Structure formats: C-alpha cells, structure tokens
Amino acid sequence: MGRVDRIKRLSYEVLNEHKSKFNENFSDNKKLLDKVAIIRSKGLKNEIAGYITKFIKNEKREEEMKLSQAAAAQEEETPTQEIIEKPEQAAESEETVIEIGADTPETEEQSPPAEEKTE
C-alpha cells in the first residue's frame, strides 16, 4: 500500500504544478516527467507517468460524460412537452372507443338471453 500512496502523492505534486502540460499519451508524459522532475528510478518514473496518464484520461472521460448527460437532458426537455400534449389526444380516442364499444350489438344480444333465463 505504501508504494501506491507514494506514487499518488508524487503524481499529484507534479500535476499541481504542471497539469496543463500532460496529456493522454504515456510516452509524452514520460518525457515531460524527465523535464519537470528528477526521478532516478526508471520503474518509479514509469509508474508515475502511468498514473498521470490514467488520471488525465479519467478526467477527460468524466468531462465527456457530463457533457453528454447535459445534452441528453436538453433533448429530454422537448419530448416531455410532446408527451404532455399526447395524453389529451389519447383520452379523446379512448372515450371514442368506449362509446363505440357500448353500442356494439354483441352486448345487446347477450343481455336478452340473460333476461329470458331469469323468467
């Protein structure tokens, strides 16, 4: 656990000062890390560059998700207005169906035999 904490701490120290210089490319980040910090261990430098790359990618992915969610929210506003209008139309058509269904001959034919049986 100590090594991971060390990598995160060192990565955040570098990002606090030079965040705008880093991008999503590991090789570029590794070269830039050579310029902005003195890291003697090749393995440690690779891990820090990898963590920075992962951090930048995650940050951009989260930003894109927020933008897409905002766009989806804007698109949902317009259909909501249409949905409000449609139930009124649906209510009218249901009433029409109910009225037509009440006048069907099948319901009238079923009623007299029921009366005949009770007599």
MOGI-V271104 format. One line per field, one symbol per residue. ss: DSSP state (A for helix, B for strand, O for the rest). phi: phi as a letter, one per 20 degrees, with the letter a starting at -180 (. if undefined). burial: 1 if it has 9 or more other C-alpha atoms within 8 Angstrom, else 0. Layout:
ss=???
phi=???
burial=???
This chain:
ss=OAAAAAAAAAAAAAAAAAAAAOOOOAAAAAAAAAAAOOOOOAAAAAAAAAAAAAAAAAAAAAAAAAAAAAAAAAAAAAAAAAAAAAAAAAAAAAAAAAAAAAOOAAAAAAAAAAAAAAO
phi=.ffffffffffffffgecgfeeceegfffffffffebdceefffffffffffffffffffffffffffffffffffffffffffffgfffffffffffffffefffffffffgffffff
burial=00000011011001100100011101011101110000000001111111111101100000000000000000000000000000000000000000000000001000000000000
